């Protein structure tokens, strides 16, 4: 697929988005079930498979070695731990991986945005958000964070030029 040309407005909008995320003005949220599936650029099948597979395999081994009651209780307990504790940690890893991927380049951002499952939320007004792929993230950034698109010059540099 040929590389898409990026115009200056898109580059400035993406730069403003990165600044807003880094300054904690925009929160990136994920619809985990939509993003963490085959075809997604940030999908890791092991993160989906292992939290279920390991408790089941360990439980089956214990059923054979110790007894059915102990193995089933152990399997159920591990599945509960996996569903509550491990899932939170895996979701945090997925969110960090998504942020790293999204903010690495405009091409990556566009790819994951078109895939869907990403939500941008304005930190100051949580009612303002933009959901991928239907929403226009560029319009959201320009409408809420246009001030971040402008390069601010330091007053000291302007004084040096005047002298």
C-alpha positions in Angstrom: 0.0 0.0 0.0 1.5 3.4 -1.0 2.4 5.7 1.8 -0.2 8.5 2.4 1.2 12.0 2.1 0.7 14.0 5.2 -0.2 17.7 4.9 0.9 20.4 7.4 -2.6 20.7 9.0 -2.7 16.9 9.7 0.9 17.1 11.2 0.0 20.0 13.4 -3.2 18.4 14.5 -1.4 15.2 15.4 1.3 17.2 17.2 -1.4 18.9 19.2 -3.0 15.6 20.1 0.4 14.3 21.3 0.9 17.4 23.4 -2.6 17.1 24.9 -2.1 13.4 25.8 1.3 14.2 27.3 -0.1 17.1 29.3 -3.0 14.9 30.5 -5.6 17.0 28.7 -6.9 14.1 26.7 -7.5 10.6 28.0 -7.2 7.7 25.6 -9.7 5.0 26.5 -10.1 1.6 24.8 -13.1 -0.6 24.1 -11.0 -3.7 25.0 -13.2 -6.2 23.3 -13.0 -4.3 20.0 -9.3 -3.5 20.0 -7.9 -6.7 21.5 -8.9 -9.0 18.6 -7.3 -10.5 15.5 -6.6 -7.9 12.9 -5.8 -5.2 15.4 -2.3 -3.8 15.2 -1.9 -4.0 18.9 -3.5 -7.5 19.4 -1.5 -10.1 21.3 -3.1 -13.5 21.2 -1.2 -14.7 24.3 -2.8 -12.1 26.5 -6.2 -13.4 25.5 -5.3 -17.1 25.6 -3.1 -17.6 28.7 -5.4 -16.2 31.4 -7.9 -18.9 30.5 -5.6 -21.6 29.3 -3.3 -21.8 32.4 -5.9 -22.2 35.0 -7.7 -24.9 33.0 -4.5 -26.9 32.3 -3.4 -26.6 35.9 -6.9 -27.6 37.1 -6.9 -30.6 34.8 -3.5 -31.7 36.0 -4.7 -31.5 39.6 -7.8 -33.4 38.8 -5.7 -36.3 37.5 -3.0 -36.1 40.2 -4.9 -35.2 43.4 -8.6 -35.6 42.7 -11.6 -34.2 40.9 -12.9 -32.0 43.7 -9.6 -30.4 44.5 -8.8 -29.8 40.8 -12.2 -28.2 40.1 -12.0 -25.9 43.1 -8.5 -24.9 42.2 -9.5 -24.3 38.6 -12.5 -22.2 39.6 -10.4 -20.1 42.1 -7.7 -19.5 39.5 -10.2 -18.5 36.9 -11.7 -16.0 39.4 -8.3 -14.5 40.1 -7.5 -14.4 36.4 -10.8 -12.6 35.7 -10.3 -9.9 38.3 -6.6 -9.4 39.0 -4.8 -10.6 35.9 -7.4 -8.9 33.6 -6.8 -5.5 35.2 -3.0 -5.8 34.7 -3.4 -7.0 31.1 -5.8 -4.1 30.3 -3.3 -1.6 31.7 -0.6 -3.2 29.4 -3.0 -3.1 26.4 -3.7 0.6 27.1 0.0 1.5 27.4 0.7 -0.5 24.2 -2.1 1.3 22.4 -0.8 4.7 23.6 2.7 3.9 22.4 1.5 2.7 19.1 -0.9 5.6 18.6 1.5 8.3 19.4 4.5 6.9 17.5 3.3 8.2 14.2 0.4 9.7 12.3 0.2 6.5 10.1 -0.1 4.3 13.2 -2.7 6.6 14.6 -4.8 6.5 11.4 -4.5 2.7 11.2 -5.7 2.0 14.7 -8.4 4.8 14.5 -9.8 3.1 11.3 -9.8 -0.2 13.1 -11.9 1.2 15.9 -12.2 0.8 19.6 -10.4 4.0 20.6 -12.1 6.8 22.5 -10.6 10.2 23.1 -12.1 12.1 26.1 -11.5 15.7 27.1 -10.1 15.7 30.6 -11.7 19.0 31.6 -15.2 18.1 30.2 -15.7 14.4 30.2 -18.9 14.8 28.2 -16.8 15.8 25.2 -15.4 12.7 23.4 -14.7 11.2 20.1 -15.2 7.5 19.3 -13.3 5.7 16.5 -13.9 5.1 13.7 -17.1 7.2 13.3 -15.8 10.3 15.0 -13.5 12.9 13.5 -10.5 13.0 15.8 -9.0 15.9 13.9 -12.1 18.1 14.4 -12.2 17.0 18.1 -8.5 18.1 18.6 -8.9 21.3 16.7 -12.1 22.2 18.4 -10.8 21.6 21.9 -7.1 22.0 21.8 -6.3 24.5 19.0 -4.0 26.4 21.4 -1.7 23.4 21.4 -1.3 23.6 17.6 0.5 27.0 17.8 4.2 27.0 18.5 4.9 29.2 21.5 8.1 31.2 21.3 10.1 32.0 24.4 10.2 35.7 25.3 13.9 35.5 25.8 14.5 34.4 22.2 12.4 37.3 20.9 14.4 39.8 23.1 17.7 38.4 21.6 16.3 38.9 18.0 15.3 42.5 18.8 18.8 43.4 20.1 
